Structure formats: structure tokens, C-alpha cells
Amino acid sequence: MRSTGKLAAEFLGTLTMVFAGTGAIVIDQAHGGVIGHVGVALTFGLVVMAMIQTFGDISGAHLNPAVTLAFAVAGRFSWSRVAGYLIAQLAGAFSASGLLKLLFPASATLGATLPAGSVGQSFVLEVVLTAVLMLTILSVSTGAREKGITAAIAIGGVVGLEAMFAGPVSGASMNPARSLAPAVLSGNFQHLWLYPSATVLGALLAVPLCWLVRGRFAQ
């Protein structure tokens, strides 16, 4: 598979995920809660599931810089390809938030993740949420590929589940690109450091946990 095809898949997959997921938040806020918290959580889970089915056989459907970094640390993904994937994912996320800003210019946050309680509470939550998500990804993927209906259901299910119970507190980001793009384009810089650092830490923490449970060279 050509490198350009993989990068295009990461760009389009991340764009679709952020557009649908944060778009559900923006539309819910703009129209009096018609979607609701459960609807937003389901939207995130379903779009992740759909994008894994769509692009998993092309790029692995990482859709998340923290996932790509964790795959590389685990020895499942070449470090030489990391920068390209991260750029494609961030470009997709910023394109999605840019489109939402064009469509809904009155939105104050564009679906950005913001702590509802203390910063420390949200930081710990995001570390744990992302660690659980990455542990699931490492367990159901083949190498660095999230591919097939089993992976799609498991990973999409975890995203939806974690968004369901933790979303009201931390926003349930689990993804640096998903948090950075709407925060930057809406001008919400106050917690910009929190989500990238917590989600990357959580994803990296999942690597030794996977080795502990499944063995150092489990694929």
C-alpha cells in the first residue's frame, strides 16, 4: 500500500471522526440538547467503529496520535512513519474543526474538551481512559492495524462506553488531535496542555500493561 494512501486514510478517518463527534456536541448545544449526552457518546463510538471498518485495512485506522505513538513504543509500528501519521491526523482534526467553525460560527467551543471539575481530576481520568482504550486496541489489533469487525466493535464500544460515563467530567477525549483542534480554533487555550499530555501518557502506560498480561512480544 502506497504511503500516500495510508496518510490519506488517516487524514480522512480523523476528519470524519472529529467532524461527527464534536459536531454532535456543537449541534446539541445549538439546538437545545436534541442529541443529548448519550447521543454524543454513541456518535463517537459509532464513528470510530465505522472508520476502523473503512480504513483499517489501509492505514490501520489509528486516527489518534497517542495510538500511533504507543504502537511505535510497543515495536509494532516503524518510527520512520510516525511523523507522517501524526501530521495527517492533526490535519484531519483541524480540517474538521475548521469546517464546523464555518458551519456554526456562533459555537463558543466547537466541541472542545474542558474539565467540569478540577484539572487534576480530569487529568487522572484521561490517563485511565486512554490506557484502557489503548490496552483494548493492543489486544484486538494485528501488529499496528485496527482491522476487522471484531476490532471495530471492541474499540468503538470502549470509546462509546468511556464517553458515556466520563464525558460529563473530563470530556472523555482519549485523543490529542480531537482535543487540540476545537480548542485552538475556538480560542479555548486555558487547558490546552492537559489533554495531549494525559492521553499520550495513558496510551504509553498501556504498553507495559499489555506486555504484563500478554507477553513482551504479543502481537
Order of alpha helices (4+ residues) and beta strands (2+ residues): alpha-alpha-alpha-alpha-alpha-alpha-alpha-alpha
